[in-house]
Amino acid sequence: MEKLRFFILGLILCCALFTACSSGSSSVSGTVTYLQKVALPNDAVITVQIQDTSLADAPAKIMGEQVIQAEGKQVPFEFEVTYDANAIQDNHSYTMSVRITDGAGNLLFINDTAIPVITRDNPTQDVEIVVVPVQ
Protein backbone atom coordinates (compact mmCIF):
# COMPACT_ATOMS: atom_id res chain seq x y z
CA MET A 1 0.00 0.00 0.00
CA GLU A 2 2.86 2.38 0.88
CA LYS A 3 4.55 1.72 -2.49
CA LEU A 4 1.31 2.46 -4.31
CA ARG A 5 0.95 5.78 -2.49
CA PHE A 6 4.51 6.80 -3.40
CA PHE A 7 3.90 5.73 -6.99
CA ILE A 8 0.74 7.86 -7.21
CA LEU A 9 2.46 10.86 -5.61
CA GLY A 10 5.36 10.47 -8.04
CA LEU A 11 2.96 10.28 -10.96
CA ILE A 12 1.16 13.43 -9.83
CA LEU A 13 4.48 15.27 -9.46
CA CYS A 14 5.62 14.17 -12.94
CA CYS A 15 2.33 15.33 -14.47
CA ALA A 16 2.62 18.70 -12.75
CA LEU A 17 6.20 19.17 -13.98
CA PHE A 18 5.29 18.10 -17.51
CA THR A 19 2.39 20.56 -17.61
CA ALA A 20 4.58 23.40 -16.37
CA CYS A 21 7.35 22.64 -18.87
CA SER A 22 5.13 22.00 -21.87
CA SER A 23 3.10 25.17 -21.47
CA GLY A 24 6.00 27.04 -23.07
CA SER A 25 5.22 30.24 -21.23
CA SER A 26 8.23 32.44 -20.46
CA SER A 27 8.62 36.15 -19.82
CA VAL A 28 10.83 39.21 -20.14
CA SER A 29 10.81 41.53 -17.13
CA GLY A 30 12.31 44.87 -16.21
CA THR A 31 11.51 48.56 -15.92
CA VAL A 32 10.46 51.44 -18.14
CA THR A 33 11.74 54.90 -17.28
CA TYR A 34 12.70 58.25 -18.79
CA LEU A 35 15.16 60.99 -17.84
CA GLN A 36 12.94 64.06 -18.27
CA LYS A 37 11.64 65.77 -15.13
CA VAL A 38 8.02 65.74 -16.23
CA ALA A 39 4.98 63.94 -14.85
CA LEU A 40 2.81 61.66 -16.94
CA PRO A 41 -0.89 62.45 -17.18
CA ASN A 42 -3.07 60.32 -14.88
CA ASP A 43 -4.58 58.51 -17.88
CA ALA A 44 -1.23 57.56 -19.47
CA VAL A 45 -0.96 54.08 -20.99
CA ILE A 46 2.34 52.20 -21.20
CA THR A 47 2.46 49.48 -23.88
CA VAL A 48 5.41 47.09 -23.67
CA GLN A 49 5.95 44.55 -26.46
CA ILE A 50 8.37 41.80 -27.37
CA GLN A 51 8.81 41.89 -31.15
CA ASP A 52 10.45 39.56 -33.63
CA THR A 53 12.52 42.03 -35.66
CA SER A 54 14.45 39.47 -37.70
CA LEU A 55 13.23 40.59 -41.12
CA ALA A 56 14.37 44.10 -42.01
CA ASP A 57 11.85 44.57 -44.82
CA ALA A 58 8.80 43.21 -42.96
CA PRO A 59 6.72 44.49 -40.07
CA ALA A 60 7.80 43.24 -36.65
CA LYS A 61 5.80 40.31 -35.32
CA ILE A 62 4.45 40.85 -31.79
CA MET A 63 5.46 37.92 -29.59
CA GLY A 64 4.01 39.29 -26.33
CA GLU A 65 2.47 42.45 -24.94
CA GLN A 66 1.62 44.05 -21.61
CA VAL A 67 -0.51 47.18 -21.28
CA ILE A 68 -0.07 49.16 -18.06
CA GLN A 69 -2.51 51.87 -16.96
CA ALA A 70 -0.52 54.60 -15.16
CA GLU A 71 -3.47 55.66 -13.00
CA GLY A 72 -1.46 58.61 -11.69
CA LYS A 73 1.70 56.58 -10.98
CA GLN A 74 5.04 57.76 -12.33
CA VAL A 75 8.22 56.12 -13.65
CA PRO A 76 9.78 53.69 -13.21
CA PHE A 77 7.12 51.16 -14.27
CA GLU A 78 7.82 47.47 -13.76
CA PHE A 79 6.78 45.09 -16.54
CA GLU A 80 6.66 41.38 -17.19
CA VAL A 81 5.72 40.42 -20.73
CA THR A 82 4.93 36.77 -21.31
CA TYR A 83 5.61 34.97 -24.57
CA ASP A 84 5.39 31.44 -25.95
CA ALA A 85 8.88 29.97 -25.62
CA ASN A 86 7.95 27.31 -28.19
CA ALA A 87 7.58 30.07 -30.82
CA ILE A 88 11.13 31.40 -30.28
CA GLN A 89 13.70 30.61 -32.95
CA ASP A 90 17.37 30.75 -31.95
CA ASN A 91 18.42 32.43 -35.20
CA HIS A 92 15.84 35.26 -34.86
CA SER A 93 16.27 38.66 -33.22
CA TYR A 94 13.82 39.78 -30.55
CA THR A 95 13.61 43.34 -29.23
CA MET A 96 11.51 45.33 -26.79
CA SER A 97 9.24 48.15 -27.87
CA VAL A 98 7.66 50.68 -25.50
CA ARG A 99 5.11 53.37 -26.24
CA ILE A 100 3.64 55.74 -23.68
CA THR A 101 0.46 57.50 -24.77
CA ASP A 102 -2.06 59.74 -23.09
CA GLY A 103 -5.68 58.66 -22.65
CA ALA A 104 -6.58 60.02 -26.10
CA GLY A 105 -3.89 57.89 -27.75
CA ASN A 106 -1.41 60.72 -28.40
CA LEU A 107 2.16 59.41 -28.35
CA LEU A 108 4.23 60.94 -25.53
CA PHE A 109 7.31 58.68 -25.22
CA ILE A 110 8.90 55.88 -27.22
CA ASN A 111 12.15 53.91 -27.12
CA ASP A 112 14.44 55.00 -29.95
CA THR A 113 17.05 52.26 -29.65
CA ALA A 114 16.82 48.51 -30.10
CA ILE A 115 16.66 46.58 -26.83
CA PRO A 116 17.65 42.98 -27.72
CA VAL A 117 16.24 40.17 -25.56
CA ILE A 118 15.86 36.38 -25.34
CA THR A 119 18.22 34.96 -28.01
CA ARG A 120 21.95 35.32 -28.58
CA ASP A 121 22.69 35.49 -24.85
CA ASN A 122 20.49 38.59 -24.44
CA PRO A 123 18.67 39.05 -21.13
CA THR A 124 15.12 38.18 -20.10
CA GLN A 125 15.29 39.77 -16.65
CA ASP A 126 16.21 43.20 -15.29
CA VAL A 127 15.81 44.79 -18.73
CA GLU A 128 15.87 48.58 -18.39
CA ILE A 129 14.13 50.47 -21.16
CA VAL A 130 14.71 54.23 -21.29
CA VAL A 131 12.15 56.03 -23.44
CA VAL A 132 12.48 59.49 -24.98
CA PRO A 133 9.84 62.18 -25.50
CA VAL A 134 8.16 62.56 -28.87
CA GLN A 135 8.41 66.12 -30.18
For each residue, the residues with C-beta under 8 A, 3 or more apart:
1: 4 5
2: 5 6
3: 6 7
4: 1 7 8
5: 1 2 8 9
6: 2 3 9 10
7: 3 4 10 11
8: 4 5 11 12
9: 5 6 12 13
10: 6 7 13 14
11: 7 8 14 15
12: 8 9 15 16
13: 9 10 16 17
14: 10 11 17 18
15: 11 12 18 19
16: 12 13 19 20
17: 13 14 20 21
18: 14 15 21 22
19: 15 16 22 23
20: 16 17 23
21: 17 18
22: 18 19
23: 19 20
24: 84 85 86 87
25: 82 83 84 85
26: 82 83 84 85 88 124
27: 64 80 81 82 83 124
28: 50 64 80 81 83 96 117 118 123 124 125 127
29: 78 79 80 81 124 125 126 127
30: 78 79 96 125 126 127 128 129
31: 76 77 78 79 127 128 129
32: 46 48 75 76 77 79 98 100 129 131
33: 75 76 77 128 129 130 131
34: 75 109 130 131 132 133
35: 130
36: 133
37:
38: 133
39: 74
40: 44 70 74 75 100 108
41: 44 70 102 103
42: 70 71 72
43: 69 70 102 103
44: 40 41 69 70 100 101 102 103 108
45: 67 68 69 70 100 101 102 103
46: 32 67 68 70 77 79 98 99 100
47: 65 66 67 68 98 99 100 101
48: 32 65 66 67 68 79 81 96 97 98 129
49: 62 63 64 65 66 81 96 97 98
50: 28 62 63 64 65 81 83 94 95 96 97 117 118
51: 60 61 62 63 94 95 96 97
52: 60 61 63 92 93 94
53: 60 93 94 95 114
54: 89 91 92 93
55: 58
56:
57:
58: 55
59:
60: 51 52 53 95 97
61: 51 52
62: 49 50 51 65
63: 49 50 51 52 83 84 87 88 94
64: 27 28 49 50 81 82 83 84
65: 47 48 49 50 62 81
66: 47 48 49 79 80 81 82
67: 45 46 47 48
68: 45 46 47 48 77 79
69: 43 44 45
70: 40 41 42 43 44 45 46 73 74 77
71: 42
72: 42
73: 70 77
74: 39 40 70
75: 32 33 34 40
76: 31 32 33
77: 31 32 33 46 68 70 73
78: 29 30 31
79: 29 30 31 32 46 48 66 68
80: 27 28 29 66
81: 27 28 29 48 49 50 64 65 66 96
82: 25 26 27 64 66
83: 25 26 27 28 50 63 64 87 88 118
84: 24 25 26 63 64 87 88
85: 24 25 26 88
86: 24
87: 24 63 83 84
88: 26 63 83 84 85 92 94 118 119
89: 54 92 119
90: 119
91: 54 119
92: 52 54 88 89 119
93: 52 53 54 116 119 120
94: 50 51 52 53 63 88 116 117 118 119 122
95: 50 51 53 60 114 115 116 117
96: 28 30 48 49 50 51 81 111 115 117 127 129
97: 48 49 50 51 60 111
98: 32 46 47 48 49 109 110 111 129 131
99: 46 47 107 109 110
100: 32 40 44 45 46 47 107 108 109 110 131
101: 44 45 47 104 105 106 107 108
102: 41 43 44 45 105 106 108
103: 41 43 44 45
104: 101
105: 101 102
106: 101 102
107: 99 100 101 110 134
108: 40 44 100 101 102 133 134
109: 34 98 99 100 131 132 133 134
110: 98 99 100 107 131 132 134
111: 96 97 98 115 129 130 131 132
112: 131 132
113:
114: 53 95
115: 95 96 111 127 129
116: 93 94 95 120 122
117: 28 50 94 95 96 122 123 124 127
118: 28 50 83 88 94 122 124
119: 88 89 90 91 92 93 94 122
120: 93 116
121:
122: 94 116 117 118 119
123: 28 117 126 127
124: 26 27 28 29 117 118 127
125: 28 29 30
126: 29 30 123
127: 28 29 30 31 96 115 117 123 124
128: 30 31 33
129: 30 31 32 33 48 96 98 111 115
130: 33 34 35 111
131: 32 33 34 98 100 109 110 111 112
132: 34 109 110 111 112
133: 34 36 38 108 109
134: 107 108 109 110
135:
